[in-house]
């Protein structure tokens, strides 16, 4: 069994895969897209399932009776689950799972309590696990290595990368993104074209477009309206490869304080923008444009490199 869970840590920085790993995943995704005849966006996941002979089902994380019924059905023919019938139930409850992949059944299970838009990403993530041969031996709860947090984070990052490559049709998204200036407006337009959520398009844009432009993406609750009772933290901090090469990671409190200098109190829509000075690894300062948008569920902040900061010559 492999799983996809939500992350409730205060903040998680994105893992940038090695070139060899990314290349291996690209090859697997390319086989799928070729098998589909190189489709136009948006990608139809039902076509992907049919090609890969994957089954899809649902469970409910909010209804124990429904979940137990789902598990009982799986134990009829699934030796893996039959031997450990409590595995699914415990995992869903304790790990806040959004989706499951059962390799021995070639079955994806999605939490029907999740919104449709999020189910699309969750399903693509599990498809990602299914097409990466080296993931079959790394089953959560069945392999001692997969219980090591760093290993689990790595394979989840690989599945996320595969999901992004699928949903955004590899280079098709990159070409479209590079034709426009980096901004939240550009990301919003690409969201509509590729049929994915604002958050997944935002993440993909930062990691896979404008390779020479340092960018930071911040995903979390509204800074003015923390909605989890735990403060205005970030669930994810996404740094572009160009940013990582030139700058150190900034403390999350510094990032939050900069956003609060311009962030408006409205709960949805554009929240404002402001210029921020960031020092690179060589000690030189540069100007980034921070702009924030709330879609009511997430506050998304895009920080994009603008120019070197002018030096002030003293007398």
N, C-alpha and C positions, 0 to 999 in steps of 0.2 A: 504494500500500500504506500502510495506517496500522497503528500498533502500540501495544501496551500493555505496558510493562515494569515490573518491580519496581524500587523505588528503594532503593539501598544507601547513600545519603548518611547522614551521622550523624543529621541531623534535617531535616525539611522542614515548614515551617509552611503551613497551608492557605491557598489563594487564595480570597478572597471575591469573587464575581463582581459586576459592576455591575448595577444594577437593570434596565437595558435588555437586557443580555445574558441575565440570568436569566429575564426576561419572554419573550424570544424562544425560549429553550429550553423554558420552561413551555408555550408554545403548541404546539411540535412534539410534546412528550410528551402533551399533552392530546388531540391528534389521534389518537395511537396508542391511548390508553385509551378514547376515545370509539368508535374503530373496533372495539375489543374488547367494547363494551357496558358499560364501567365495571365491570370485574371485581372480585370480592371477593379479599382477600388469602388465601394468597400468590399472586403473579402467576406464571402459567405462561409461561416464555420460549418454549416451542415454539409457543404461540399467537401471540406477538409475531412470531416468525420467519415464520410462515405468512402473517400479515397483510401484512408488509413484503416478502414473497417473498425472504427471505434464506436462504442455504444455510449449513450448519454442518459443519465438518470438524475433524480433529485432526492434530496433529503431535506429535513427542516431542523435547524439548530434551535428553533423556538418551540418545538413540539416533540416531547420525548416519545409519545406513542407512535408518531409518524416515523421517527428515527429508528425505534425498535423494530417496527414493521419492515422498514427498508433493510435493516441488518439481517432480519430473519430470512428475507427473500434471498439475500446474497449468500447465506450459508447453505442453501440448497445445493448449489453446484460449485461454489467457490471454496476450494480446499484451504486456501490461504486464510480466509475469514472464518471458516468452519473450525479451524484449529484454535483460533483466538477470537471468539465472537465478541468479546468485550473491547477489542482493540479500537474499532471504529467509534463506539459509543464514548469511551474514555477520551479518545483523541479529539472528537468534536467538542466535547464539553470543556476539556482542560486547555486546549490549544487554540480555541476560538477559530475553528477551521472554516474556510469559505468554500473549499472544494477538495475533492479526493480523486486520486487516480489509482485504480486497481490493475496492475500490469497483467496478472494471471487471467483476468476477465476482459482485458482491453476495454475497461469501462471507466468513464468519467462521471463522478457524482458532484452535483452542484447544490449549494444551499439555496433552496427556493425562497428563503427569507431575504436574500440580497436583491437589490434593484436590478432590472434587466441590463442596464448599461454596465454594471459591475460584473454581472455574470459573464458578459462577453469576454472581458479580460481574464477572469478566473478560468474560463473554459480554455482560452488560448494558452494560459500558463500550464494547465495540465496536458494539453496537446504537446507543449514544449517538452515536458518530461517524457512523453511517449515516443518522441522521435529521436531522442538522444540515447543511443545504445548503452552508454556508460552509466546512465541513471537507473537502469533496471536493478542493479545490484546495490543501490544506495536507498533502500526503502526505510522510511521513518519508522523506528520501533523494531525493525528486523535486522539491522546491521549496526554493529557497534560504532563504526566510523560515522554513520549518519547522525549519531547522537551528539557528536562533537559540534558545538555551536559554530565554529569557523567553517567546518565542512558543510553543515546544513545551510549556512548563509551563502556559501559558494554555489551549491547546486540550485538553490532558489534563485540566485542571480542569473545562473545559466538558463533556467527555465523562463525567467522574465525576459532575458535577451531574446530567446527563441520566440516567445510570444510577441514581442515587439517586431521582430523580423517578419513574422507572419502577418500580423494585423496591419502593418504599415508597408507590406510588400517590398521589403528590402530597399533597394536603391530608388524605387519610385518616390518614396517619401522624402528621401534626402535631396533628390533633384528638385522637387516641388518646394521644399523648405528653403533651399539655397537661392531660389529665385526671388526671395523676399527678405526684407530687413528683419533682423531678430526683434520681436515684440510680442506682447500678448495678443494684439490684434491678428498678427500672422498666425499664431497658434490657434486662435479661435476659427479662422478660416480653414485651416488644415484639418481641424477636428471635424468639420462638416463634410469635407471631401472624402475622408477615409473612414468615417462612420464610427469613430472611437470616442471615448470620453475626453473631456477637457484635461483631466489629470494625466491620463496615459499619453495623450498627444504632447502635453507640456514636457513630460519626462523624456519622451522620445526625441523631441526637438533639441533639448539640451545635450543629450548624449550623442546624437547622430547627425547634426547639421552644423554648418558654419565652423568647420574644424579648427580654424585659426582664431576664432573669437572666444575669449574666456567668458564663461557664463556660470551663474549659480542659480539653482531653482530651489525654492523653499515651499514645502507643502505642510500645512497644518491648520489648526483652528484659527479663527479670526482673532488677531491680536487684541482687539478692543472687546471681544465677546468670547473669552475662553469657554468652551462648551463642555469640557470634561471635568471641571472642578480641580484640575491639576495644573493650572497655569497655562500660559500661552506658548506651549512648546511646539516644536516642529516634529512631525512624524517622519519626514524625509528631508534630507539635504542632498540635492543632486548637483554634483560639480562636473562640468564638462572636462574632457581630456586636456583641452588647451588651458583651462583654469588650473588644473592639477599640476601641469608642467611649469607654470609661471608663479603660482601663488600658494601659500600655505592655507590650510582650512581655517576659517575664522571661528571663534567661539560662538556658540548659538546665542548667548546673551548679547553679544555685540550685534549680531544680525537682527535680533528682535528689537534692540534699542534703536537701530537705524530705521527700521520699518515704522516704528511708533512716532518718528519725527514728522511723518507726512500722512500716516494712515487715517482715513476718515472713519466716522462712526456708523456709516450706512452698512447694512447687513448683507447687501448683495450688489453686484456690479463693480465697476472700477472704484478702487479705494485711494487712488492717488499715486504720486511718483516723486522721486527725489534723487539727487546726485550724492554719491558716497565715495569717499577717498579710501583706497585699499593699498597697502604696501606690499610690493612683490618680494620674492626671495632675495633679491639683491639690495633691498632697502629703498627702492625707488617707488614713488607714489603714483597711483593711476585713478582715474575717475570712472566709476560705474554708474549706470542708470538703474535704479531700483523702481519697479512698478508692480502694484498689487491688484488682485482681482478676487472677489469672493463669489463662488457659485452656490453659496448657502451651506454646502457640505464642507468644502475645503477653501482655505485662503491660499492662493497661488501667488508667489512673488518671483519675478524674473529679474535677475541682476545681470546686466550686459555691459561689457567693456566699451568705453567710449573713447578715451584719449589719455595720454600721459598728463599728469598734473603739472601745471606750470610751476617752475621753481621761483621762490621769492628770494631775491638777492639782497642781502643786508648791507648796511653801510657802516 
